Amino acid sequence: MDLHLTEEQTLLRDTARGFADKEIRPKATELDESGRFPEEIVRRMADLGLLGVCVPTEHGGAGMDVLSYILAVEEISRACASCGVIMSVNNSLACDPILRYGTDDQKKRILGPLARGEVLGCFALSEPASGSDSAAMQTVARPGPGGNGWVLTGTKNFITNAPQATWSIVFAKTRPDVGHKGISAFLVDLKSTPGVSVGPKERKLGIHAAWSSSIYFEDARVGGDALLGGEGEGFKVAMSTLDGGRIGIAAQALGIAQAALDASTTYAKDRSAFGGKLADLQAIQFMIADMVTEIDAARMLTWRAATLKESGAPYGPESAMAKLVASETATRVTHKAIQVHGGYGYLKDFPVERHYRDARITEIYEGTSEIQRLVIARSLLRG
């Protein structure tokens, strides 16, 4: 589907697709089974400008638009969902908020290296006792000795890219007594800040090559220049960042779903059953029809959200719709893909088993499906 794509958008999509087909897809099964971090693929994504797609060139990025970024995420995720989310986190959850809220110095010191892929970033919001309810976070930041800088204490968990990241956007309460209005955002160097430690990678159902872990802050001291946005603006930074990040996860889900559909159509046309091809059976045709229709609908919602973000118009409910539909589509499509493959779909020898496991997380991170429904409903009901 090339509806109204510009020459530049088409070129980036085709570049990402060619790279994914040649360099990522052949390694996807091995990455899933070994769980190793794909360092060589991340380096190549940096070389291609895929780690800072929407960051202006003067800040080290590719200087392209949001839809271009979404097209690239889908293509990378179509080959390997782990590589897709590594890319998405660095773009949407690390680069984007620094571009929007960072000082000139922060953009020079931190955004540039992130956008060029010299280092990776992550986004530390979730905690052991606060996931969807981020205002209930327990991590605190108190003023340093003599009012100089800040001292962070607390734990973050489920943080994608944390084991490899240099920079993290960390959310902490600077005024614990005023709820979400007391949350601030900080840029923390995970590699060199005393008092910061990163836990072992978590064992997960899917996206095995995208490492996530807890981050521990034990009186970790940062300078006053670590504050991203103003004091007390952390909740705004977090929610606006997630609005954009959800579009990236929608694109990841689309890539997973498309890969499952591609595998299913190929298998149905090759597999013989009942004296003909599997693709001749109406039951299979109905499943394929549902799969392609749902993917197309989800893609349209995702492209709409990306276009709204690029234009500067409000896009929060639209990004929630895109993520909700795309993630649940990925789950349904991968379920049907295993059904099309029959017993073979349940074997690790075929890729749809991996797609099925990878799809499930897209309904959870960067806001569960239930949170997306709240965002959509409240937007309508509050006018």
C-alpha positions as CSV (number, residue, x, y, z in Angstrom):
1,M,0.0,0.0,0.0
2,D,1.8,3.2,-1.2
3,L,-1.1,5.7,-0.7
4,H,0.3,9.2,-1.2
5,L,3.9,8.3,-0.2
6,T,6.5,10.9,-1.3
7,E,9.6,9.9,-3.2
8,E,11.7,10.3,0.0
9,Q,9.3,8.2,2.1
10,T,9.3,5.4,-0.5
11,L,13.1,5.5,-0.7
12,L,13.5,5.1,3.1
13,R,10.9,2.4,3.2
14,D,12.6,0.5,0.4
15,T,16.0,1.0,2.0
16,A,14.7,-0.3,5.4
17,R,13.0,-3.3,3.6
18,G,16.2,-4.2,1.7
19,F,18.3,-4.0,4.8
20,A,15.8,-6.0,6.8
21,D,15.5,-8.7,4.2
22,K,19.3,-9.0,3.6
23,E,20.8,-8.5,7.0
24,I,18.1,-9.0,9.7
25,R,15.7,-11.7,8.5
26,P,18.4,-14.4,8.1
27,K,19.4,-13.9,11.7
28,A,16.0,-13.5,13.3
29,T,15.5,-17.1,14.4
30,E,19.0,-17.3,15.8
31,L,18.5,-14.0,17.7
32,D,15.2,-15.4,19.1
33,E,16.8,-18.7,20.2
34,S,20.0,-17.3,21.6
35,G,18.6,-14.1,23.0
36,R,21.8,-12.2,22.2
37,F,21.7,-8.5,21.7
38,P,22.1,-7.7,17.9
39,E,25.0,-5.3,18.2
40,E,26.0,-5.6,14.5
41,I,22.4,-4.9,13.4
42,V,22.2,-1.9,15.7
43,R,25.4,-0.5,14.2
44,R,24.1,-0.9,10.7
45,M,20.8,0.8,11.7
46,A,22.9,3.7,13.0
47,D,24.8,3.8,9.7
48,L,21.5,4.0,7.8
49,G,20.2,6.9,10.0
50,L,17.5,4.7,11.5
51,L,18.2,5.6,15.1
52,G,17.3,9.2,14.8
53,V,14.9,9.3,11.8
54,C,12.9,12.4,12.8
55,V,15.8,14.3,14.5
56,P,16.9,17.3,12.4
57,T,20.2,17.0,10.6
58,E,21.7,19.8,12.7
59,H,21.2,17.6,15.7
60,G,22.7,14.5,14.1
61,G,19.5,12.8,12.8
62,A,18.2,12.0,9.4
63,G,15.8,14.9,9.3
64,M,12.8,13.0,8.0
65,D,9.1,13.0,8.9
66,V,7.1,10.9,11.3
67,L,5.5,8.7,8.6
68,S,8.9,7.9,7.2
69,Y,9.9,6.7,10.6
70,I,6.8,4.6,10.9
71,L,7.4,3.0,7.6
72,A,10.9,2.1,8.6
73,V,9.8,0.6,12.0
74,E,7.3,-1.6,10.3
75,E,9.9,-3.0,7.8
76,I,12.5,-3.7,10.5
77,S,9.9,-5.3,12.7
78,R,8.6,-7.4,9.8
79,A,12.0,-9.1,9.9
80,C,12.6,-9.1,13.6
81,A,10.4,-7.5,16.3
82,S,13.3,-7.3,18.7
83,C,15.3,-5.1,16.3
84,G,12.1,-3.0,15.7
85,V,11.6,-2.1,19.3
86,I,15.3,-1.3,19.9
87,M,15.0,1.2,17.1
88,S,11.6,2.5,18.3
89,V,12.7,3.1,21.9
90,N,15.8,5.1,20.8
91,N,13.7,7.2,18.4
92,S,10.4,7.7,20.2
93,L,11.3,7.5,23.9
94,A,14.8,8.9,24.0
95,C,15.4,11.2,21.0
96,D,11.9,12.7,20.7
97,P,11.5,14.1,24.3
98,I,15.0,15.6,24.3
99,L,14.3,17.2,20.9
100,R,11.0,18.6,22.3
101,Y,12.0,19.6,25.8
102,G,15.8,19.6,26.0
103,T,18.1,22.6,26.3
104,D,20.6,23.5,23.6
105,D,23.3,21.9,25.7
106,Q,21.3,18.7,26.2
107,K,20.7,18.5,22.5
108,K,24.4,18.9,21.7
109,R,25.7,16.6,24.4
110,I,23.0,13.9,24.4
111,L,20.6,14.1,21.5
112,G,23.3,14.2,18.9
113,P,25.1,11.0,20.0
114,L,21.7,9.2,20.4
115,A,20.4,10.3,17.0
116,R,23.7,9.2,15.3
117,G,23.5,5.9,17.1
118,E,26.9,6.4,18.9
119,V,25.0,5.5,22.1
120,L,21.6,4.1,22.9
121,G,18.9,5.6,25.1
122,C,16.0,4.3,27.2
123,F,12.9,5.6,29.1
124,A,12.6,4.7,32.8
125,L,9.0,5.3,33.9
126,S,7.6,1.9,35.1
127,E,8.3,0.7,38.6
128,P,7.6,-2.6,40.5
129,A,4.6,-1.0,42.1
130,S,3.5,1.4,39.4
131,G,3.0,0.5,35.8
132,S,-0.1,2.0,34.2
133,D,-0.6,4.2,37.3
134,S,2.6,6.2,36.8
135,A,1.6,8.9,39.3
136,A,2.0,6.2,42.0
137,M,5.8,6.0,41.4
138,Q,8.0,5.8,44.5
139,T,11.3,7.0,43.0
140,V,12.2,10.3,44.5
141,A,14.7,13.1,43.7
142,R,15.7,15.4,46.5
143,P,17.9,18.4,46.2
144,G,21.6,17.7,46.5
145,P,23.9,19.1,49.3
146,G,23.7,22.8,49.3
147,G,20.9,22.7,46.8
148,N,23.3,21.6,44.1
149,G,21.8,19.1,41.7
150,W,19.6,16.2,42.6
151,V,19.9,12.8,44.4
152,L,17.8,10.0,43.0
153,T,16.6,7.0,45.0
154,G,14.3,4.2,43.7
155,T,13.9,1.4,41.2
156,K,12.6,1.2,37.7
157,N,11.7,-2.0,35.9
158,F,10.9,-3.5,32.5
159,I,13.2,-0.9,30.9
160,T,13.9,-1.8,27.3
161,N,17.4,-1.1,26.1
162,A,18.6,-0.5,29.7
163,P,21.5,-3.1,29.7
164,Q,23.0,-1.4,26.6
165,A,21.8,2.2,27.1
166,T,24.1,5.1,28.0
167,W,21.4,7.7,28.6
168,S,18.1,7.2,30.3
169,I,15.2,9.6,30.8
170,V,14.3,8.9,34.4
171,F,11.1,10.0,36.1
172,A,11.1,10.8,39.9
173,K,9.0,12.8,42.4
174,T,10.7,16.0,43.4
175,R,7.5,16.9,45.4
176,P,6.0,13.6,46.6
177,D,3.1,15.3,48.3
178,V,1.4,16.7,45.1
179,G,0.8,13.6,43.0
180,H,1.6,13.8,39.3
181,K,2.3,17.5,39.5
182,G,5.4,16.7,41.6
183,I,7.0,14.4,39.0
184,S,10.1,15.6,37.1
185,A,12.2,14.1,34.3
186,F,16.0,13.7,34.5
187,L,18.7,12.7,31.9
188,V,20.9,10.2,33.7
189,D,24.1,8.7,32.4
190,L,23.7,5.0,33.3
191,K,27.3,4.2,32.6
192,S,29.1,6.7,34.8
193,T,26.8,8.0,37.5
194,P,27.7,6.7,40.9
195,G,24.8,5.0,42.7
196,V,23.2,3.7,39.4
197,S,23.2,0.0,38.7
198,V,21.4,-2.0,36.0
199,G,20.0,-5.4,36.8
200,P,20.3,-8.6,34.7
201,K,18.2,-8.9,31.5
202,E,14.8,-10.2,32.1
203,R,13.6,-13.6,30.7
204,K,10.5,-12.9,28.5
205,L,7.9,-14.7,26.4
206,G,9.1,-12.9,23.2
207,I,11.3,-10.2,21.7
208,H,14.3,-12.1,23.2
209,A,17.0,-10.0,21.5
210,A,15.6,-6.7,22.9
211,W,17.0,-6.7,26.4
212,S,15.1,-5.2,29.3
213,S,16.0,-4.9,32.9
214,S,15.5,-3.0,36.2
215,I,17.5,0.1,37.0
216,Y,18.5,0.9,40.6
217,F,19.2,4.3,42.0
218,E,20.9,4.4,45.4
219,D,21.5,8.1,46.2
220,A,22.5,8.7,42.6
221,R,23.6,12.2,42.2
222,V,23.1,14.2,39.1
223,G,23.7,17.9,38.2
224,G,21.1,20.6,37.9
225,D,21.6,20.4,34.2
226,A,20.1,16.9,34.2
227,L,16.6,18.2,34.5
228,L,14.6,17.7,31.3
229,G,11.9,20.3,31.1
230,G,11.0,22.3,34.2
231,E,10.7,20.9,37.7
232,G,7.3,19.3,38.1
233,E,6.8,18.9,34.3
234,G,7.8,15.3,34.2
235,F,4.3,13.9,33.9
236,K,3.7,16.1,30.9
237,V,7.0,14.9,29.4
238,A,6.1,11.3,30.0
239,M,2.5,11.4,28.7
240,S,3.4,13.4,25.5
241,T,6.3,11.1,24.9
242,L,4.1,8.0,25.2
243,D,1.6,9.5,22.8
244,G,4.3,9.5,20.1
245,G,5.8,6.2,21.2
246,R,2.5,4.4,20.8
247,I,2.7,5.1,17.1
248,G,6.0,3.4,16.9
249,I,4.6,0.4,18.8
250,A,1.7,0.3,16.4
251,A,4.2,0.1,13.5
252,Q,6.1,-2.7,15.3
253,A,2.8,-4.6,15.7
254,L,2.0,-4.0,12.0
255,G,5.4,-5.5,11.0
256,I,4.8,-8.6,13.1
257,A,1.3,-9.0,11.7
258,Q,2.5,-8.5,8.1
259,A,5.2,-11.1,8.5
260,A,2.7,-13.6,9.8
261,L,0.4,-12.9,6.9
262,D,3.2,-13.3,4.4
263,A,4.2,-16.6,5.9
264,S,0.6,-17.8,5.9
265,T,-0.1,-16.9,2.3
266,T,3.1,-18.6,1.1
267,Y,2.4,-21.7,3.1
268,A,-1.3,-21.9,1.9
269,K,-0.2,-21.7,-1.7
270,D,2.5,-24.4,-1.3
271,R,0.8,-26.9,1.0
272,S,-1.4,-29.6,-0.5
273,A,-4.6,-30.8,1.2
274,F,-7.8,-32.6,0.2
275,G,-6.6,-33.0,-3.4
276,G,-5.7,-29.4,-3.9
277,K,-3.8,-26.5,-2.4
278,L,-4.6,-25.3,1.1
279,A,-5.3,-21.9,-0.4
280,D,-8.2,-23.4,-2.4
281,L,-10.1,-24.1,0.9
282,Q,-12.8,-21.5,1.8
283,A,-11.9,-21.7,5.5
284,I,-8.3,-20.7,4.8
285,Q,-9.5,-18.0,2.4
286,F,-11.7,-16.5,5.0
287,M,-8.8,-16.4,7.5
288,I,-6.5,-14.8,5.0
289,A,-9.2,-12.2,4.1
290,D,-9.7,-11.3,7.8
291,M,-6.0,-11.0,8.3
292,V,-5.2,-8.7,5.4
293,T,-8.3,-6.5,6.0
294,E,-7.4,-6.0,9.7
295,I,-3.8,-5.2,8.9
296,D,-4.8,-2.6,6.3
297,A,-7.3,-0.9,8.7
298,A,-4.6,-0.8,11.4
299,R,-2.1,0.6,9.0
300,M,-4.5,3.4,8.0
301,L,-5.0,4.3,11.7
302,T,-1.2,4.3,12.3
303,W,-0.5,6.4,9.2
304,R,-3.2,8.9,10.3
305,A,-1.7,9.3,13.8
306,A,1.8,9.7,12.3
307,T,0.5,12.4,9.9
308,L,-1.2,14.3,12.7
309,K,1.9,14.2,14.8
310,E,4.0,15.5,11.9
311,S,1.5,18.4,11.3
312,G,1.6,19.6,14.9
313,A,-2.1,18.8,15.4
314,P,-3.3,17.0,18.6
315,Y,-2.9,13.3,18.1
316,G,-3.2,11.6,21.5
317,P,-6.5,9.8,21.0
318,E,-5.5,8.9,17.4
319,S,-2.2,7.4,18.6
320,A,-4.1,5.4,21.2
321,M,-6.5,4.1,18.5
322,A,-3.6,3.1,16.3
323,K,-1.8,1.2,19.0
324,L,-5.0,-0.5,20.3
325,V,-6.1,-1.7,16.9
326,A,-2.6,-2.6,15.6
327,S,-1.5,-4.5,18.7
328,E,-4.8,-6.5,19.0
329,T,-4.6,-7.1,15.2
330,A,-1.1,-8.5,15.6
331,T,-2.3,-10.9,18.3
332,R,-5.3,-12.1,16.2
333,V,-3.3,-12.4,12.9
334,T,-0.5,-14.4,14.5
335,H,-3.1,-16.6,16.1
336,K,-4.7,-17.2,12.7
337,A,-1.3,-17.7,11.1
338,I,-0.6,-20.7,13.4
339,Q,-4.0,-22.1,12.6
340,V,-3.3,-21.8,8.8
341,H,0.0,-23.7,9.4
342,G,-1.7,-26.4,11.5
343,G,0.7,-28.5,13.5
344,Y,3.7,-27.0,11.7
345,G,2.7,-23.5,13.1
346,Y,3.4,-24.8,16.6
347,L,6.9,-25.8,15.7
348,K,9.9,-23.5,16.1
349,D,11.0,-24.5,12.6
350,F,8.4,-22.1,11.2
351,P,8.5,-18.3,12.0
352,V,4.8,-17.9,12.9
353,E,5.5,-19.4,16.3
354,R,8.0,-16.5,17.0
355,H,5.6,-13.9,15.6
356,Y,2.9,-15.2,17.9
357,R,5.1,-14.7,21.0
358,D,6.5,-11.4,19.9
359,A,3.0,-10.0,19.2
360,R,1.7,-10.3,22.7
361,I,3.9,-7.6,24.2
362,T,2.6,-4.9,21.9
363,E,-0.7,-5.0,23.8
364,I,1.2,-4.2,27.1
365,Y,4.1,-1.9,26.8
366,E,3.8,1.9,26.3
367,G,0.3,1.6,27.7
368,T,-1.9,-1.5,27.9
369,S,-4.9,-2.0,25.6
370,E,-7.1,-1.0,28.7
371,I,-5.2,2.3,29.0
372,Q,-5.7,3.0,25.3
373,R,-9.4,2.5,25.7
374,L,-9.4,4.9,28.6
375,V,-7.6,7.5,26.6
376,I,-10.0,7.1,23.7
377,A,-13.2,7.1,25.8
378,R,-12.1,10.0,27.9
379,S,-11.2,12.1,24.9
380,L,-14.7,11.6,23.5
381,L,-16.7,11.9,26.8
382,R,-14.9,15.0,27.9
383,G,-15.4,16.7,24.6
